[in-house]
Every structure is written in C-alpha cells, then in structure tokens.
Amino acid sequence: MTTFATPEQFAAANKATVDSLLALANTAFASAERIAALNLHTARAVIEDSVANTKALLGAKDAQEAISLQASIAQPNVEKAVAYSRSVYEIAAQTQEELTKVVEAQFNEFNKNVAGLLDKVSKTAPAGSDVAVAAVKSAIAAANSAYDSMNKAAKQVAEIAEANVAAATNATVKAVGATSAAASAAKKKTA
C-alpha cells in the first residue's frame, strides 16, 4: 500500500491550517479594535455635543429660539448617525472582504493539493481505474465551478447592498435636511 501523506506533508498542512486560523483571528481582532475605537470616538463626540446643545438650549431667550435651536441640532445629529452607520458598514465590508480572501486562498490550496493527489493516484492506480479518476476530477471541476458562481453572486449581492446603503443614507440626510429647512421656513413665517 502506498502512503500519500509523508510526515513533512502532514506538518506543512498543519502549519498552513494554523496560519490560516491566525489570519482569520487577526482579521477579527483588527475589526473588533476598529469598531471599539469608532464607538469610543462616537461616544465622546455624543457627550461633547450633548453638553454643547444643552448649554445652547438653556441659553435660549424664548420658546421660538429653543425650537429653532432644536431644529438646527437635528440635521447634524442625523448626519453624524449616518456617518457612524456608514463607518460600521465599511468596517464590516472590509472585514468580510479580508476573510473571503483567506478562505479563497485556503480553497485554492485545497484544490491544488487534491489535484496533486489525483495525479499521484492516477499514475499508481491499477489499469481500468481511469474512468473513476476522471469522474472524481469531473466532480471536483463541477464543485469548483459552483463555488466560483456562488462567489460571483455573493460579490454582486454585496455590491448591490452597498449601493442601496449609500442611497438610503443619502436619502435620509436629504429628508432630514428638507425637514429642518421646512421647520426654519415655517418659523420665519410665524415670526
């Protein structure tokens, strides 16, 4: 019986697996660090803005000025919330992209190893087993084709989702801006 996996091949495969797991862990930790930094920065900005807005509202001379201040505060707050959401989405998208690269590299390495193994098997296989080896190669080719198709579809879905997120955030900012402008115009008419 012929052995296909030598201790060196086994050790190399284990090292490659550990390296891939480390790459995945490092990507996840880097993403978590970026989210934590974003949240800390956002929390600090929210507190500072809240203090400034409260001071401004407390300094209002009458109810009309307080209403006007509230309307002027709403637009920047919505824009900041949209910017925060966009940043979280970008971090998630970049993390997903990096994780996909690692998984694709593993998949490609696996395919290369299986192809090498099949070549070895076909050279040492008994006569008449060509059909079985060809069937396995055909099944692997079909699986690779399906994987490529799913990968392309997933990338298209991600691109569509990104476009929809961008359109929704822009529409939100415009709607709040229009609402703030309408509130300011109505205030001026009543004044």
C-alpha positions as a printed Julia matrix, in Angstrom:
191×3 Matrix{Float64}:
   0.0    0.0     0.0
   1.36   3.4    -0.96
   1.3    6.28    1.53
   0.47   9.67    0.04
   0.97  11.77    3.12
   4.5   11.98    4.43
   5.2   13.44    7.88
   6.57  16.55    6.14
   3.37  16.95    4.12
   1.29  16.46    7.24
   3.34  19.05    9.16
   3.11  21.51    6.25
  -0.66  21.04    6.08
  -0.98  21.63    9.82
   1.19  24.76    9.61
  -0.92  26.09    6.73
  -4.09  25.46    8.75
  -2.69  27.22   11.82
  -1.53  30.14    9.65
  -5.0   30.45    8.15
  -6.66  30.35   11.56
  -4.26  33.01   12.81
  -5.03  35.18    9.79
  -8.76  34.81   10.47
  -8.3   35.61   14.17
  -6.1   38.63   13.42
  -8.67  39.94   10.95
 -11.46  39.51   13.5
  -9.44  41.21   16.25
  -8.46  44.1    13.97
 -12.11  44.58   13.09
 -13.12  44.5    16.76
 -10.43  47.08   17.57
 -11.67  49.37   14.79
 -15.29  49.05   15.99
 -14.23  49.72   19.59
 -12.23  52.8    18.56
 -15.16  54.05   16.46
 -17.57  53.52   19.37
 -15.28  55.29   21.82
 -14.81  58.24   19.48
 -18.55  58.39   18.8
 -19.44  58.22   22.5
 -17.0   61.04   23.27
 -18.43  63.16   20.43
 -22.02  62.48   21.55
 -21.24  63.59   25.09
 -19.47  66.74   23.92
 -22.31  67.57   21.51
 -24.94  66.9    24.17
 -23.26  69.26   26.6
 -22.9   71.98   23.96
 -26.5   71.52   22.77
 -27.86  71.57   26.33
 -25.97  74.77   27.08
 -27.32  76.34   23.89
 -30.89  75.28   24.68
 -30.62  76.54   28.25
 -29.38  79.87   26.9
 -32.43  80.32   24.66
 -34.29  83.54   25.4
 -37.73  82.23   24.45
 -39.6   79.15   23.17
 -39.18  80.14   19.5
 -35.4   80.31   19.88
 -35.41  76.91   21.66
 -37.45  75.38   18.82
 -35.14  76.92   16.26
 -32.09  75.56   18.1
 -33.64  72.08   18.25
 -34.29  72.17   14.51
 -30.72  73.27   13.81
 -29.37  70.49   16.07
 -31.37  67.72   14.37
 -29.62  67.89   10.97
 -26.04  67.49   12.27
 -27.13  64.72   14.64
 -28.71  62.74   11.81
 -25.65  63.31    9.63
 -23.41  62.04   12.45
 -25.62  58.98   12.97
 -25.5   58.26    9.24
 -21.71  58.71    9.22
 -21.41  56.31   12.16
 -23.59  53.73   10.41
 -21.57  54.13    7.23
 -18.33  53.62    9.16
 -19.64  50.46   10.82
 -20.78  49.18    7.44
 -17.37  49.93    5.88
 -15.55  48.11    8.68
 -17.87  45.12    8.29
 -17.45  45.11    4.49
 -13.66  45.34    4.72
 -13.57  42.56    7.31
 -15.75  40.36    5.15
 -13.5   41.04    2.16
 -10.36  40.12    4.13
 -11.97  36.95    5.49
 -13.08  36.0     1.99
  -9.5   36.35    0.72
  -8.23  33.98    3.42
 -10.98  31.44    2.7
 -10.37  31.68   -1.06
  -6.65  31.12   -0.55
  -7.42  28.03    1.57
  -9.85  26.77   -1.05
  -7.32  27.27   -3.84
  -4.61  25.49   -1.83
  -7.02  22.63   -1.12
  -7.82  22.33   -4.83
  -4.14  22.3    -5.71
  -3.48  19.54   -3.15
  -6.43  17.47   -4.35
  -5.3   17.84   -7.96
  -1.79  16.71   -7.0
  -3.18  13.78   -5.07
  -5.38  12.78   -8.01
  -2.4   12.92  -10.34
  -0.45  10.62   -8.0
  -3.41   8.26   -7.7
  -3.93   8.15  -11.45
  -0.25   7.29  -12.03
  -0.25   4.46   -9.48
  -3.82   3.25   -9.95
  -4.47  -0.13  -11.48
  -5.45  -0.39  -15.12
  -9.09   0.43  -15.78
  -9.43   2.95  -12.97
  -9.07   5.87  -15.4
 -12.85   6.23  -15.51
 -13.11   6.58  -11.72
 -10.28   9.14  -11.58
 -11.88  11.08  -14.45
 -15.22  11.03  -12.62
 -13.61  12.41   -9.44
 -11.81  15.11  -11.46
 -15.09  16.0   -13.17
 -16.89  16.21   -9.82
 -14.16  18.49   -8.45
 -14.35  20.69  -11.55
 -18.13  20.94  -11.14
 -17.74  21.82   -7.45
 -15.17  24.49   -8.32
 -17.48  25.91  -10.96
 -20.36  26.04   -8.48
 -18.1   27.71   -5.9
 -16.98  30.31   -8.44
 -20.6   31.02   -9.42
 -21.67  31.39   -5.79
 -18.69  33.63   -5.09
 -19.53  35.89   -8.03
 -23.18  36.04   -6.98
 -22.19  36.91   -3.4
 -19.95  39.71   -4.65
 -22.8   41.08   -6.79
 -25.17  40.97   -3.82
 -22.58  42.81   -1.7
 -22.19  45.49   -4.38
 -25.96  45.92   -4.64
 -26.27  46.1    -0.85
 -23.52  48.7    -0.71
 -25.25  50.8    -3.37
 -28.57  50.5    -1.52
 -26.98  51.51    1.81
 -25.39  54.55    0.15
 -28.68  55.54   -1.48
 -30.63  55.09    1.76
 -28.17  57.15    3.8
 -28.16  59.93    1.23
 -31.96  59.93    1.14
 -32.1   60.08    4.95
 -29.73  63.03    5.11
 -31.68  64.86    2.38
 -35.03  64.17    4.06
 -33.82  65.47    7.42
 -32.3   68.48    5.69
 -35.57  69.2     3.93
 -37.49  68.8     7.19
 -35.11  71.17    9.0
 -35.39  73.69    6.18
 -39.18  73.46    6.24
 -39.23  73.94   10.01
 -36.98  77.0     9.69
 -39.18  78.44    6.94
 -42.34  77.87    8.98
 -40.73  79.55   11.99
 -39.8   82.59    9.9
 -43.4   82.87    8.6
 -44.81  82.82   12.1
 -42.28  85.32   13.41
